[in-house]
């Protein structure tokens, strides 16, 4: 949170600058009413700041809007508008904020204020995957960029360009790193990826090597290091430097999100070096892992192909038969899962609150219908979706309670209304401040804290590591390089033949860019002749050798939370801050979009709960002596109507959420089914060929 | 009652082109422009969920604002209102634990600060301690503050002031600061 503060404070107190100047103006000092007005405005801004600092954007927005509507802020103030738009952005209302920014951020707004706002909007869009919109927002940035966000702006812009596959521009942008040292690893890594994508391997190696040996105990950086090593291995393999590729792969941790890919690639490098028996070591290790990982399934086909090379036809036949059986079982199980997802029952299971927050790790993914969703369950996107779903459900309950309270209030305001609904005073024990805070009570206990407990963790340790990485728990995962692989003894009488060069013999495809998993990986295969192995024995070598990131993870990297580079603020900035900030040490911008949607909805649910409680208190506190309010009954009726409409909207959001979850699950399963069908077909083919070969012998 | 928060509408026409451009990117860039017989893609579904949730948020904001307005008008209308804010002076290292507010001898609010609230005060946030109804005329306000000073010692301070409530709203500020000696916390009460 501290990284968000200065940004906000700067804008807030920029707004108060006019008043500060006014206070310094002798004429203004001469008029105490001006002084009072100025301080009152500062108090109101400060109140919004009070909520903002606790990430209670809801209350901050409500309070500021109300103050403005009541005429307590300078009329038609652009500063107020910008501040509100930025608060909306922090609250997740990015489309609304975008409208406001377009309307308000004109040439009259100082460069630093304008650029900071566009940067925040771009970041919010990027976090939601709206890369084009993010780039459009970044295009509005011109002139001076505030020093504290200069580095992240550079990194964000480059990452957006990478997402848009504009690699050359991204590489150029990151040539000179201008930001904080903490982000430098991400910058070097992304530059390496951009260069790798353009085919400039020499420079890609230089950039990636700056990350591949970094020392850190932070899980996010260790994962980045693993990715850098995998990418380096790919580049080295492309350049024919197989020993260097092997060395890099051995630096990937044994337990991590990309360990399986590294093991697979390690086998291919050994195979490419003519050490087929050595290749079997990582592949055998991989083969023993969970078959829910596509990398493992691919290895089931690769291992018997090596045995066949080694003339161990009996072993090869047995392994091919085992592969066919495994693929068939998996396909059957996958089809059951697909059916279950289509029926909706699995979707409910995936979205269960207790599956997400309560029980034991691995619970959801361990069930037969959900065993393929380990990575999905661990993804940040899905976590947010599930949290959001849970909060929407609780909002429905709050809405019902609110409607009930509105009814009580309506009865109370009617002449001769329900006396039970009335009381004559606010109980002294009730915190009036919380009553009027504009939202839920702030503080540790009000539900802003991120849920730390999770279930639904996949049983696979790889997913667990990935999960922890996503959750930012920074669990310790000691960096253990892959140990040197022992040579294995050849079966008696077998002759190890050198393998001819193959277009797909352990090396990534030339067009392979390290990009996230393509939608249909098997469709990328060129055909049997491209993957032929010795002795005219066509051995289907599937995805193996593609040094790609698992699942749909992008190869580029952008940190979840970006530390603002306050230490590098120039003196000019500091001087400006001195005028704009009341408290020292509040020199960071907020981090729009970094707040997970689920948490934002949790806040929303709490806010709605608070709002409905307030209506209940209103009805209790209302008495016949209350001053008349014009059209009170009509307003209460309108409020009831709005809450009813909101109920419909929340129901709609829940339905959309379920639909989205179902689509995510179906995508995952269809992708896997396509792959499995290909694997099964190939396994049957290879098995038949092995039978033929055996009978020929 | 309501007036425009800021002249968005006025600016809207001038920058309509860029706004439309932005929305075009947000919506069509992610595949919302679907052929009628196409099923929405997963990405489209995400965009739909995102937009619907934003709409819900917006609606809750407006409902809450309406409830706040009703609350003010019914419980403590503008002319009869007493609002008390708590602020912390710049560079003050005082940690506030709790504040008790009495008006005419009756405790109207006692607030215990959470860690995040106290941190927020240090960062320039200003806390609305109380908003309630107060009749015109003279009143006694007593404030009791407890916390921890810069020397790590617990402290309790009490202060009383006489205020005169006129026809309009009365706004008070309790400003907490480190004393002249650098350690002794002090607080002052201002009327605005």
Interface residues (C-beta under 8 A of the other chain):
Chain A: X5 X9 X12 X13 X36 X39 X40 X42 X43 X45 X46 X47 X49 X50 X51 X52 X53 X54 X58 X61 X62 X65 X66 X68 X69 X70 X71 X76 X77 X78 X80 X81 X84 X91 X92 X93 X94 X95 X96 X98 X99 X100 X102 X103 X104 X106 X125 X128 X129 X130 X132 X133 X136 X137 X385 X388 X392 X395 X426 X428 X429 X431 X432 X433 X435 X436 X437 X438 X439 X442 X443 X444 X445 X581 X582 X583 X584 X585 X586 X597 X600 X601 X604 X607 X608 X610 X611 X614 X615 X618 X621 X622 X626 X627 X629 X632 X635 X636 X638 X639 X642 X643 X645 X646 X649 X650 X652 X653 X656 X657 X659 X660 X663 X664 X667
Chain B: X1 X2 X3 X4 X5 X6 X7 X8 X11 X12 X14 X15 X18 X19 X21 X22 X23 X25 X26 X29 X30 X40 X41 X42 X43 X45 X46 X48 X49 X50 X51 X52 X53 X54 X55 X56 X57 X58 X59 X60 X61 X62 X63 X64 X65 X66 X67 X68 X69 X70 X71 X72 X73 X74 X75 X77 X78 X80 X85 X87 X88 X90 X91 X106 X107 X108 X109 X110 X111 X114 X115 X116 X117 X119 X120 X121 X122 X123 X124 X125 X126 X127 X128 X129 X130 X131 X132 X171 X173 X190 X192
